Amino acid sequence: MKNKIFIIIFSFVILVSCQATKQLSGIEEIKNYQKELAESYTDPKTTPLVKEEKDNFKGITFFPINEKYIVEAKFSPIKDGKVIPFPTSAKKIKNYKEYGVVEFELDGQQNQLTIYQSFPIMEEYKEHLFLPFMDDTNGVTSYGGGRYLDLSTKDLGTKSKTIIIDFNKVYNPYCAYSKHYNCPIPPANNLLDVEINAGVSYIK
């Protein structure tokens, strides 16, 4: 009997330990992602900034990592999605095709966002999905022009019914730091009536 109890307790400890390790690895993944993103702006080989912008650059800042902003969203594909012209920061147009809609709950509120693909779709980017959005932090603690999140068709769950959205990985468009880029402005239907205190924040 004692051996049986010991085995049950030991199995429980292993299960908890595995869950903690999995949780830790997720946090570490976010930390690594944010570290690489910040370093890409200071690395001469990858920085989008020109010399005068580098002199005034204050670095990439982040909200504290928060697992609340890792959500499992219901995914609904959009059949024969429309091609939508997105106005850009340079007052030009970039085209994106509707790919699907995600629905999720945050702070007790139901939210909906549309996911897009660039159009026309180039072969090397056929798996890339684009989620531009705005929320109640924009212009206050995050960039006023909205933020982006990159996703992949590979992120879709079983039978494409769910997708994990990790707002800890949202980033600012290059236009937040440089005037030399042409960045799409998130559409009105992707305006969230909640605060997303996650991912890249903004210091002017």
TAQUI-V634372 format. One record per backbone hydrogen bond with DSSP energy under -1.0 kcal/mol. CO is the residue of the C=O (numbers start at 1). NH is the residue of the N-H. E is the energy in kcal/mol with one decimal. If there is no record, write none. Layout:
# TAQUI-V634372
co=CO nh=NH e=E
co=CO nh=NH e=E
This chain:
# TAQUI-V634372
co=1 nh=5 e=-2.4
co=2 nh=6 e=-2.5
co=3 nh=7 e=-2.3
co=4 nh=8 e=-2.1
co=5 nh=9 e=-2.6
co=6 nh=10 e=-3.0
co=7 nh=11 e=-2.5
co=8 nh=12 e=-2.0
co=9 nh=13 e=-2.4
co=10 nh=14 e=-2.2
co=11 nh=15 e=-2.1
co=12 nh=16 e=-2.5
co=13 nh=17 e=-2.6
co=14 nh=18 e=-2.5
co=15 nh=19 e=-2.2
co=16 nh=20 e=-2.4
co=17 nh=21 e=-2.3
co=18 nh=22 e=-2.5
co=19 nh=23 e=-2.4
co=20 nh=24 e=-2.6
co=21 nh=25 e=-2.7
co=22 nh=26 e=-1.7
co=23 nh=27 e=-1.9
co=24 nh=28 e=-2.9
co=25 nh=29 e=-2.0
co=26 nh=30 e=-1.8
co=27 nh=31 e=-2.5
co=28 nh=32 e=-2.6
co=29 nh=33 e=-2.4
co=30 nh=34 e=-2.8
co=31 nh=35 e=-2.4
co=32 nh=36 e=-2.5
co=33 nh=37 e=-2.3
co=34 nh=38 e=-2.5
co=35 nh=39 e=-2.4
co=36 nh=40 e=-1.6
co=38 nh=41 e=-1.0
co=39 nh=43 e=-1.7
co=43 nh=46 e=-1.5
co=43 nh=47 e=-2.5
co=50 nh=54 e=-2.1
co=51 nh=55 e=-1.5
co=61 nh=201 e=-2.2
co=66 nh=69 e=-1.7
co=67 nh=70 e=-1.8
co=69 nh=167 e=-2.7
co=71 nh=165 e=-3.1
co=73 nh=163 e=-2.0
co=74 nh=103 e=-2.0
co=76 nh=101 e=-2.9
co=82 nh=98 e=-2.5
co=84 nh=96 e=-2.3
co=86 nh=94 e=-2.2
co=87 nh=185 e=-2.8
co=88 nh=91 e=-1.9
co=92 nh=88 e=-1.5
co=94 nh=86 e=-3.5
co=95 nh=119 e=-2.2
co=96 nh=84 e=-3.9
co=97 nh=117 e=-2.1
co=99 nh=78 e=-2.2
co=100 nh=115 e=-3.2
co=101 nh=76 e=-2.8
co=102 nh=113 e=-2.2
co=103 nh=74 e=-2.8
co=104 nh=111 e=-3.0
co=106 nh=109 e=-1.4
co=109 nh=106 e=-2.6
co=111 nh=104 e=-2.0
co=113 nh=102 e=-2.9
co=115 nh=99 e=-2.8
co=115 nh=100 e=-1.5
co=116 nh=130 e=-3.3
co=117 nh=97 e=-3.6
co=122 nh=125 e=-1.8
co=123 nh=126 e=-1.3
co=125 nh=128 e=-1.4
co=127 nh=153 e=-2.2
co=129 nh=151 e=-2.4
co=130 nh=116 e=-2.8
co=133 nh=147 e=-2.4
co=134 nh=192 e=-3.3
co=135 nh=138 e=-1.5
co=137 nh=140 e=-2.4
co=137 nh=141 e=-1.8
co=137 nh=142 e=-1.9
co=141 nh=202 e=-1.6
co=142 nh=139 e=-2.3
co=143 nh=146 e=-1.6
co=147 nh=133 e=-2.5
co=148 nh=171 e=-2.4
co=149 nh=131 e=-2.1
co=151 nh=129 e=-2.7
co=152 nh=155 e=-1.9
co=153 nh=156 e=-1.1
co=157 nh=160 e=-2.5
co=158 nh=161 e=-1.4
co=161 nh=75 e=-2.9
co=162 nh=157 e=-4.3
co=163 nh=73 e=-3.0
co=165 nh=71 e=-2.7
co=166 nh=169 e=-1.9
co=167 nh=170 e=-1.5
co=170 nh=200 e=-1.8
co=171 nh=148 e=-2.9
co=173 nh=176 e=-2.2
co=174 nh=177 e=-2.3
co=174 nh=178 e=-1.7
co=183 nh=89 e=-2.1
co=187 nh=190 e=-2.0
co=188 nh=191 e=-1.2
co=190 nh=134 e=-2.2
co=194 nh=136 e=-2.7
co=196 nh=198 e=-1.9
co=199 nh=63 e=-2.7
